[in-house]
Amino acid sequence: MYQKVKRMTKTMRIFHWINAFSILAAVITGFYIGHPYYQTLISEPAAYKYVMAYNRLIHFFAALLLDVISIAIFYLYFASRFEKPIKKLIPNRQNIKEFWEVFLNLITLNRRKNFDSSHLDSFNAVYFTILHLLLVWMLLTGFYMYVQAFASGLSSIGSWWPALLHLATDWVGWLLGGHAGVRWWHHFTMWIILAWVAFHIYYQVWRTIFWKEGDMNIVFGGYKFKKVK
C-alpha cells in the first residue's frame, strides 16, 4: 500500500528545470568559447555571422539565470514555507545519523534502509548545497574573465560598472594566479558540475528502481509515493 507524498512545489520544479537547461546551455557554449569546435566557414567568414558573439551571449544569460536562481534558492533555504533545507544541514546527531544511513543505503544497494525516504534527507541537502557552492565559484571565476574586457575602465553604461566588477572579482585573480589560473579553475569546475549532474541522475534512477516509490516523478509532478505498512 502506498501513500501519496508531496515533495516539490511548482516553484521548486520550475527552479529545477531552469537550472538544468541553464547548465546545459552554459556547458555547450562554454566549450565553444574555450575552443571553437564546429564549422563556421560554411558560406561566409565566421566574423560576419557572429558565431562567437551568440555563444558568448547565450553563455552569459545562462550564467545569469543560474546566479538568480541560486540567490532565490538561498533565500528559500531559510524562508521556505514548504521545507527549509537549512534544517538538514545542521550537524546535529539526527542529521549526521540520517546522512550516514542514506550513504549506507546507497553503497549496500538497498540492503539497509533505516530512514524515512518521504522527505528531504540530509545526504541530498548536503549534495545540493555543494552544487550551489560550485555555481557561486563559477560565477566568481566567470565574472573575473568577463571583467578583463573592461581593462580600459570604460563601458557603454559608464565607468561605475567596470569599477564595481573589478572590486568584486579582482581578488579571484590574485588568489588563483591571474587570468590563466582563473580560466583553468573555471573549466575544471565545469567538469566537477558535470560529474555532479551524472551522479544526481544516476542516484534518482537508482532510488526509483530500488525503492519503487516513484522518485523520478518528483521533478515532473511534485509527488512521490511512500510505502505504508
N, C-alpha and C positions, 0 to 999 in steps of 0.2 A: 504494500500500500504506500502511496506517495502523497506528499503534501506540497502544494504549490507555494514557492517562496520568492518574494521579490528581492532581486539582488542589485539591480541598477535602475536608476531613474532615467527618464528620457534625456535629461540634460547630460547625465553621465555617459550615456550611449553616444550622444552627439559629439561630446568631447573625445571619446574613444576613437571614433571614425575620423574626425578631423586630424587627430594625432597620427593615425595610421596612414592616411593619404598624404599628409604633410611630410612625414618621414620618407615615404616612397618618392615623392616629388623632389625632396631635398637630396636624397641619395643619387637619383638618376641625373639630375642637373649638376650636382657636385662632382660626379665622376667626369662629366663633360668639361666643367670649368677647370678641373685639375689636369685633364688630358683629353682634348677633343678627339673623340674616338669614332665618330660616324662621318660619312661622306658629306662634305659641304660644297663641293665643286660640281654639282650636277649640271646646272645650266649657266651659272654666273658665279663670280667670286663670292666667298662666304662673307666678305666685308660688306657686300651690298645686300645681304639677306639678314644681317643682324642675328646670326645664329647664336653667337656667344652672348649678345645682349639679352636675347629672350631667355636663354638658360640662366643667366645671372638674375634676371627679373623674377623668374619662377622660383629660383633658389631663395632669393631674398624674401619673397612673400610667404613661401612655405616656412621659412625660419621664423618670420614674424608671427605666423599663426601658432606655431609651436610655443613661442615665448608667451603669447597672450593666453593660450590655453593653460600653460604651466602656472601662470600667475593666478588664474581662476581656480585651478585645482588646489594650489597652495592655500587659497582662501577657504575652499571647501574642506580642507584637511582639519580646519579648526571650527568652521561655522556651519557645516552641512547639517540640515535637519533630518537627513536620511541616515547617514552614518558618518562618524568622524574618524578617519584613518589614523589621526594622531594618537588616539587611544590605544591603537595596536602597536605603536612604535615605542611606547613607554617600556623600558627594560625591567618590568616587574616580574615576579615569579610566574604569574599566569601566562603572560605573553611569551616569555622565554620557553616555558614548557610547551605551549602551543606551537611555536616556531619549530622546536625540536621534533615534535610529533608529526607535523606536516612533512618535515625533511625525511624522517624515518619512513613515513608512508610512501614517499617518492622513491627512495633508494631500495626499499624492500618490495617494490612492485605491488603495493596494496595488501601485503600480508599482515600489516599492522596499521590500524586506523583508530586512534584513540582521541579524536577531536570532533567537534561539531562542524561539518562542512557546509552548513546552510547560511553562514555569514562570512564576512571578510576575515581571513585568518592572518596571523602575524607574519607568516612567511611571505604571503602576497603583498602585504602592506610594505614590508621592507623592500621587496623586489621592485615594486612600482616606484617607491621613493628613490631607489637607485637610478631608475630611468630618468626621472625628472632632474636629478642632480647632474646626470650626464648631459641632459639637454641644456641646463644652465651653463655647463662648461663649454658646450658647443656654441652657445650664444656669445660668451666672452671671447673665445678664440676667433669666431666668425666675425664679430664686430671689430676686433683688432685688425684683421686683414682688410675689412671694409674701410676702416679709417685711413689706411695707407693712401687711399685715393685723394684724401684731403690734406696731403702734405703741405700744400700751399697755405692752408688755413682759410680757404675760401670755399663757399658753396652757393648754390642758387638761392638759398633762403637766408644767407648771411653767415658771418664768421662764428656766431654763437654755437651753431650746430657742430662744426668740426671741433671747436674748443671743448664742448661737452663730451663728445665721443672720445677725444684724446684723454680727457680727465678720467673717464670711466674705464678705459681699456689699456692705456699705456703700460700699466703695471703688469699686464699679462705678458707683454713683450719682454719686460725686464726679468720676469720670473722664468720664462721659457727660452731666453737667449735670442730674442729678435724674431724677425719675420719667418725665417726658415724653421725655427723651433716651434713657433705657433702653428704654422701650416702643417708640420708633421703631427702635432698633437690633435689638430682638428681632424685630420684624415684618420689617425689611429682611433680616436674616439668614435668615429663613424663605424668602424669595424666592431667595436665593443657594443654599440647600439644594435647593429645587425645581429650579433650573437645573442643579445638580449631578446630581440624580436623572435629569433628562431626558437629559443628555449620557451618563450611565452606561448607561441603557437603549439609547440610540441606538448607542453605541460597541460594546456587546456584540452587538447585532443586526448591526451593520456587520462585526464580526470574523467572526461566524458565516457571513454571506453571502460575504464576500471570501476568507476563509481556508479555509472548508469543513472546519473541524476540530471542529465541534460545541461551540463555546464556550458557547452558551446552555444546554447540558446540565449545565454545571458546578454551578450553584446548585440543580439538582434531583437529579442522580445523583452528583455529585462528580468525574466524569471528563470528559475531552475526548479528542480523537484527534490524534496528531501524524503528519504525513506523513513517511514513511520512503522515502528514495530507493533 
